[in-house]
């Protein structure tokens, strides 16, 4: 490759980086609050899911209050995906964050009784929309 072509390619790359840096970041989602439930998850998707499931079941054991759980999840940027579920029907909250090439979802599903106490709960950590 000639020096001129290399210089043109380098200038083009610098121009893209500067253009993205100036205008592109306005399209990036705002930073999310930290989530102790997902912090430090690593390994295979199955291993990370198992660890998230363990953490969720320890934090919100069967018999605990759905309202207290909902408040905690909201503070960690989880969003309720199921509306108007009746006792015994499954509800779900999801937190999605993005890396350069993947979206990663932390999903928590649960059921409650008539007193709004958790009767079953499980969690999953998984990729969505990867390149």
Backbone bond lengths (Angstrom), bond angles and torsions (degrees), N, CA, C in turn:
res aa  C-N    CA-C-N  psi(-1)  N-CA   C-N-CA  omega(-1)  CA-C   N-CA-C  phi
1 X - - - 1.455 - - 1.524 107.83 -
2 X 1.301 115.85 136.27 1.463 119.16 -178.47 1.525 110.29 -75.23
3 X 1.293 114.85 159.63 1.464 121.44 179.39 1.528 110.45 -60.59
4 X 1.321 116.70 -38.57 1.462 120.47 -179.39 1.533 110.29 -64.14
5 X 1.349 117.83 -45.99 1.466 120.87 178.80 1.520 111.25 -62.71
6 X 1.307 116.82 -40.38 1.454 121.23 178.55 1.517 111.11 -62.99
7 X 1.333 116.50 -41.88 1.465 121.31 178.54 1.529 110.79 -65.15
8 X 1.329 117.17 -42.60 1.466 120.73 178.52 1.531 110.52 -63.13
9 X 1.327 117.02 -43.89 1.466 120.59 178.61 1.527 110.93 -62.49
10 X 1.313 117.08 -41.15 1.466 120.72 179.34 1.522 110.84 -65.39
11 X 1.307 118.06 -43.17 1.473 121.36 178.60 1.526 111.17 -64.52
12 X 1.333 116.05 -39.31 1.448 120.24 177.79 1.533 110.58 -62.61
13 X 1.333 116.45 -43.93 1.462 121.02 179.33 1.525 111.17 -64.31
14 X 1.323 117.20 -44.03 1.469 121.00 177.98 1.520 110.14 -62.08
15 X 1.336 117.53 -40.18 1.466 121.18 178.57 1.524 111.52 -61.66
16 X 1.338 116.40 -42.72 1.463 119.64 177.88 1.518 111.89 -62.85
17 X 1.315 116.22 -44.41 1.465 120.38 -179.97 1.515 110.34 -62.21
18 X 1.319 117.20 -44.26 1.465 120.22 179.34 1.522 111.53 -66.06
19 X 1.330 117.30 -42.27 1.461 120.14 179.26 1.514 111.04 -63.10
20 X 1.321 116.97 -42.45 1.463 120.04 178.73 1.516 109.92 -67.67
21 X 1.304 116.65 -40.92 1.459 120.54 -179.41 1.505 112.94 -63.49
22 X 1.323 117.43 -35.73 1.455 121.32 -179.30 1.523 111.40 -78.19
23 X 1.319 117.66 -46.92 1.455 119.49 -174.02 1.504 115.76 -112.28
24 X 1.304 117.71 -23.05 1.451 120.80 -172.79 1.505 114.90 -71.15
25 X 1.323 117.43 -32.53 1.454 119.41 -175.01 1.518 112.79 -70.32
26 X 1.300 118.46 -16.42 1.469 119.05 176.78 1.526 111.34 -67.61
27 X 1.345 116.88 -18.12 1.456 121.06 178.70 1.522 112.34 -92.58
28 X 1.316 117.70 -5.25 1.457 121.60 178.87 1.530 108.57 -76.66
29 X 1.330 117.84 143.46 1.465 118.78 177.12 1.527 109.92 -66.66
30 X 1.335 117.10 152.85 1.464 119.25 178.62 1.523 110.53 -64.85
31 X 1.320 117.25 156.62 1.470 119.27 178.88 1.527 110.54 -60.83
32 X 1.310 115.52 144.82 1.461 120.69 179.79 1.531 109.64 -91.61
33 X 1.337 116.29 152.24 1.465 118.07 173.21 1.521 109.83 -66.30
34 X 1.314 117.58 155.10 1.466 118.93 178.74 1.531 110.79 -64.03
35 X 1.313 115.16 152.82 1.460 120.77 178.16 1.521 108.93 -129.47
36 X 1.341 117.62 104.82 1.460 119.86 176.70 1.529 112.57 -57.37
37 X 1.328 117.25 -26.40 1.460 119.37 179.94 1.523 112.33 -65.52
38 X 1.325 117.76 -34.06 1.473 119.30 -176.28 1.524 113.59 -109.97
39 X 1.310 117.01 -8.80 1.461 119.25 -178.03 1.528 111.60 -60.11
40 X 1.321 115.65 129.99 1.462 121.04 175.30 1.517 115.41 81.01
41 X 1.332 118.70 4.94 1.462 119.34 177.27 1.527 108.64 -65.21
42 X 1.313 116.28 134.92 1.465 119.69 -179.74 1.517 109.71 -155.13
43 X 1.310 115.30 -179.20 1.450 120.69 -177.91 1.513 110.22 90.30
44 X 1.311 115.90 -161.17 1.461 120.43 179.49 1.529 109.10 -67.34
45 X 1.330 115.46 163.92 1.468 118.92 177.52 1.523 110.62 -59.76
46 X 1.336 116.96 -38.95 1.470 120.30 179.51 1.523 111.10 -64.24
47 X 1.330 117.04 -43.79 1.471 120.78 -179.85 1.528 110.69 -65.46
48 X 1.336 116.51 -42.52 1.472 120.07 179.17 1.529 110.40 -65.30
49 X 1.326 116.82 -38.76 1.473 120.44 177.41 1.521 111.55 -63.67
50 X 1.320 116.25 -43.37 1.466 120.06 178.79 1.524 110.95 -61.07
51 X 1.332 116.72 -42.17 1.465 120.30 179.49 1.527 110.89 -67.32
52 X 1.327 117.59 -42.74 1.467 120.06 177.05 1.521 110.22 -61.86
53 X 1.307 117.66 -43.33 1.452 121.33 178.77 1.535 110.78 -59.79
54 X 1.338 116.79 -43.07 1.467 121.04 177.91 1.527 110.47 -61.46
55 X 1.331 117.04 -46.00 1.473 121.44 -179.49 1.523 111.69 -62.33
56 X 1.328 116.36 -44.03 1.470 120.74 -178.54 1.522 110.68 -65.37
57 X 1.319 117.50 -44.32 1.458 120.25 -179.67 1.525 111.98 -67.41
58 X 1.331 117.36 -29.48 1.467 120.52 175.98 1.533 110.70 -74.61
59 X 1.329 116.63 -38.74 1.471 120.43 -178.29 1.525 112.42 -74.74
60 X 1.337 117.08 -33.74 1.461 122.27 -175.99 1.526 109.72 -131.85
61 X 1.320 117.46 71.67 1.470 119.80 -176.43 1.532 111.52 -67.61
62 X 1.323 114.78 158.64 1.459 120.79 174.96 1.530 107.83 -53.38
63 X 1.331 115.84 134.27 1.465 121.92 -178.37 1.517 113.11 99.17
64 X 1.336 117.84 -11.55 1.466 119.27 179.93 1.524 110.42 -83.43
65 X 1.310 115.07 167.15 1.459 122.72 -174.06 1.534 112.01 -75.62
66 X 1.324 115.69 130.69 1.465 119.78 175.03 1.523 110.53 -65.14
67 X 1.323 118.09 -37.84 1.466 121.25 -178.35 1.528 111.15 -62.19
68 X 1.325 116.73 -42.83 1.464 119.90 179.01 1.527 110.46 -65.87
69 X 1.326 116.60 -40.80 1.453 120.15 177.37 1.522 110.35 -62.72
70 X 1.321 117.58 -45.14 1.461 122.05 -178.63 1.524 110.85 -59.70
71 X 1.320 116.88 -40.73 1.471 121.27 179.08 1.530 110.32 -63.58
72 X 1.312 117.16 -43.48 1.465 121.66 179.12 1.520 110.51 -64.60
73 X 1.329 116.63 -46.55 1.463 119.80 -178.92 1.527 111.52 -63.89
74 X 1.317 117.12 -40.65 1.468 120.67 178.21 1.530 110.63 -59.91
75 X 1.326 116.73 -40.40 1.464 121.01 178.55 1.521 113.27 -67.31
76 X 1.340 116.82 -17.10 1.463 121.38 178.44 1.535 110.79 -106.27
77 X 1.324 116.98 18.36 1.467 124.66 174.13 1.530 113.87 68.78
78 X 1.328 117.20 28.90 1.460 120.28 170.32 1.530 107.43 -85.11
79 X 1.318 116.83 147.49 1.458 122.08 -178.41 1.519 109.87 -122.38
80 X 1.333 116.30 133.28 1.456 122.23 179.21 1.522 109.34 -68.49
81 X 1.318 116.34 126.17 1.465 121.88 -178.28 1.522 112.27 -103.73
82 X 1.319 117.76 -14.70 1.460 122.16 -175.79 1.523 108.05 -115.47
83 X 1.308 116.10 122.52 1.459 121.13 -179.18 1.529 109.86 -110.48
84 X 1.310 116.06 144.77 1.469 122.84 174.10 1.521 114.20 59.71
85 X 1.319 117.41 30.72 1.466 119.90 175.32 1.524 108.68 -73.98
86 X 1.299 115.75 139.59 1.465 121.75 179.20 1.530 108.88 -88.79
87 X 1.327 117.35 161.14 1.468 119.04 175.08 1.526 110.38 -51.65
88 X 1.322 115.30 136.02 1.458 121.01 -178.68 1.522 113.46 93.15
89 X 1.327 117.42 -20.55 1.460 120.88 176.95 1.531 109.25 -88.22
90 X 1.308 115.87 149.70 1.462 119.86 -176.94 1.532 111.74 -76.81
91 X 1.315 115.52 136.52 1.456 123.48 173.97 1.522 107.66 -113.44
92 X 1.345 116.24 160.32 1.456 118.93 -179.38 1.525 110.45 -145.97
93 X 1.335 114.73 141.25 1.456 122.12 171.63 1.524 107.22 -126.05
94 X 1.334 116.07 143.02 1.465 120.91 -175.52 1.518 109.91 -134.82
95 X 1.306 114.44 140.94 1.467 122.08 170.38 1.530 106.00 -120.48
96 X 1.324 116.34 126.58 1.466 121.15 179.45 1.519 108.21 -117.77
97 X 1.319 115.32 134.21 1.463 119.67 170.25 1.519 108.45 -133.71
98 X 1.322 114.50 158.06 1.454 119.73 -171.80 1.523 111.36 -119.93
99 X 1.324 114.37 140.74 1.453 121.55 169.12 1.527 105.75 -104.72
100 X 1.294 117.22 -174.82 1.458 120.16 -179.21 1.528 111.17 -61.45
101 X 1.326 118.06 -36.22 1.464 120.13 -175.39 1.528 115.10 -116.90
102 X 1.321 118.68 -7.12 1.471 120.23 -174.77 1.524 112.06 -139.16
103 X 1.312 113.94 153.71 1.446 120.96 163.61 1.522 106.85 -101.92
104 X 1.323 116.59 140.36 1.465 120.71 -179.22 1.525 107.72 -125.07
105 X 1.328 115.67 127.78 1.458 121.25 -178.38 1.520 110.53 -111.96
106 X 1.312 114.71 137.87 1.461 122.54 169.66 1.520 105.06 -111.63
107 X 1.317 117.18 113.62 1.467 122.31 -175.56 1.520 109.70 -113.05
108 X 1.311 115.72 133.71 1.464 121.45 176.96 1.526 107.58 -123.65
109 X 1.321 116.37 125.42 1.462 122.33 179.40 1.526 108.36 -117.90
110 X 1.326 116.63 142.09 1.459 120.08 179.98 1.520 110.45 -154.09
111 X 1.330 114.04 167.44 1.458 122.92 174.10 1.522 107.45 -129.90
112 X 1.317 115.81 154.52 1.465 120.66 178.33 1.528 109.67 -129.36
113 X 1.331 114.34 164.91 1.464 120.01 174.53 1.530 109.13 -98.62
114 X 1.328 117.18 -171.27 1.465 121.69 -178.46 1.528 112.52 -65.25
115 X 1.328 117.66 -21.38 1.470 121.63 179.60 1.531 111.62 -93.61
116 X 1.331 117.74 10.94 1.470 124.04 -179.65 1.524 112.24 61.63
117 X 1.321 115.06 34.83 1.472 121.56 173.78 1.529 108.07 -102.27
118 X 1.303 115.90 142.37 1.458 121.48 -178.27 1.529 109.92 -67.69
119 X 1.328 115.86 128.54 1.469 120.96 177.74 1.528 112.16 -108.68
120 X 1.317 117.42 -20.14 1.477 122.60 177.33 1.523 107.22 -158.14
121 X 1.334 116.28 144.24 1.463 120.12 179.79 1.522 109.45 -153.70
122 X 1.330 115.74 141.34 1.463 121.03 177.60 1.528 108.11 -151.34
123 X 1.327 116.04 159.80 1.457 120.55 -178.38 1.514 109.94 -138.74
124 X 1.323 114.35 157.41 1.471 121.31 -179.91 1.523 109.56 -145.98
125 X 1.319 116.86 140.12 1.459 124.74 178.71 1.524 106.25 -117.67
126 X 1.328 117.54 119.33 1.463 118.32 -172.42 1.519 112.01 -152.83
127 X 1.324 114.42 158.54 1.461 120.32 178.48 1.517 110.44 -84.11
128 X 1.333 114.20 149.33 1.462 120.60 174.24 1.526 107.46 -140.05
129 X 1.258 117.17 138.90 1.456 121.92 173.17 1.515 115.72 59.29
130 X 1.321 118.74 43.64 1.459 120.55 178.65 1.519 110.54 -82.98
131 X 1.314 114.21 148.28 1.466 120.24 176.34 1.504 111.32 -76.30
